[in-house]
Amino acid sequence: MAPRDVSLEEIKAEVCWRLKRRYCWGAKYLPSDSLVDWLGKLVKDDGKRVRTAIDQMVKEGILISHKKGRAVSLNPRRIREIETLIKNQSAT
């Protein structure tokens, strides 16, 4: 599958969906390099935009950073915001 040019919001929704699918809430985390590798194959610019989206979501509080920023999980306090982000992107 060829890399696509997608918006930053679509990348954020895809990151949240993948973490939710693996039940990575709170203390259960996933290495951010794995997310960048998986999504970097689907998105243009080899994952630089994925890394940027992850960093933005950590600053916004949607994701929680673990292991000095090398792993991330979904913030359980922002569950409604995460659900709407996923729903809005899946509807389009």
C-alpha positions as CSV (number, residue, x, y, z in Angstrom):
1,M,0.0,0.0,0.0
2,A,1.4,3.4,-1.0
3,P,1.8,6.1,1.6
4,R,-1.1,8.6,1.7
5,D,-1.2,12.3,2.5
6,V,-3.5,12.6,5.5
7,S,-4.2,15.4,7.9
8,L,-2.8,15.7,11.4
9,E,-6.2,15.1,12.9
10,E,-6.5,11.8,11.0
11,I,-3.1,10.7,12.3
12,K,-4.2,11.6,15.9
13,A,-7.4,9.6,15.5
14,E,-5.5,6.6,14.1
15,V,-3.0,6.7,17.0
16,C,-5.8,6.9,19.6
17,W,-7.7,4.1,17.8
18,R,-4.6,1.8,17.8
19,L,-3.9,2.5,21.5
20,K,-7.6,1.9,22.4
21,R,-7.7,-1.3,20.4
22,R,-4.7,-2.6,22.5
23,Y,-6.3,-1.4,25.8
24,C,-3.4,1.0,26.5
25,W,-5.0,3.2,29.1
26,G,-3.1,4.7,32.0
27,A,-0.4,2.5,33.3
28,K,-0.5,0.1,30.3
29,Y,1.7,1.7,27.6
30,L,3.0,1.0,24.1
31,P,6.4,2.1,22.7
32,S,6.0,5.2,20.6
33,D,8.5,3.8,18.1
34,S,6.1,1.0,17.3
35,L,3.3,3.4,16.6
36,V,5.7,5.5,14.4
37,D,6.8,2.3,12.5
38,W,3.2,1.1,11.9
39,L,1.8,4.4,10.9
40,G,4.9,5.6,9.1
41,K,4.2,3.0,6.4
42,L,0.7,4.4,5.8
43,V,1.6,8.2,6.0
44,K,3.9,10.2,3.8
45,D,7.1,11.6,5.3
46,D,8.1,8.3,7.0
47,G,6.6,8.9,10.4
48,K,7.9,12.4,11.0
49,R,4.3,13.6,11.0
50,V,3.3,10.7,13.3
51,R,6.0,11.6,15.8
52,T,4.8,15.3,15.6
53,A,1.2,14.2,16.3
54,I,2.2,12.1,19.2
55,D,4.2,14.9,20.7
56,Q,1.3,17.3,20.3
57,M,-1.1,14.9,21.9
58,V,1.2,14.5,24.9
59,K,1.3,18.3,25.3
60,E,-2.5,18.5,25.0
61,G,-2.9,15.8,27.7
62,I,-4.6,13.2,25.5
63,L,-1.6,10.8,25.8
64,I,0.5,10.1,28.8
65,S,4.2,9.8,28.3
66,H,6.1,6.9,30.0
67,K,9.7,5.8,30.1
68,K,11.2,9.3,29.4
69,G,8.9,9.8,26.4
70,R,9.7,6.4,24.7
71,A,6.3,5.0,25.4
72,V,2.7,6.4,25.5
73,S,-0.7,5.5,26.7
74,L,-4.2,7.0,26.5
75,N,-5.2,9.4,29.4
76,P,-8.2,7.8,31.1
77,R,-9.3,11.2,32.3
78,R,-9.8,12.4,28.7
79,I,-11.9,9.4,27.6
80,R,-14.8,11.4,26.2
81,E,-12.5,13.6,24.1
82,I,-10.6,10.6,22.8
83,E,-13.9,8.8,21.9
84,T,-15.2,11.8,20.0
85,L,-11.8,12.2,18.2
86,I,-12.0,8.6,17.0
87,K,-15.7,8.9,16.0
88,N,-15.3,12.1,14.1
89,Q,-12.6,10.7,12.0
90,S,-14.3,7.4,11.4
91,A,-17.4,9.2,10.2
92,T,-15.6,11.0,7.5
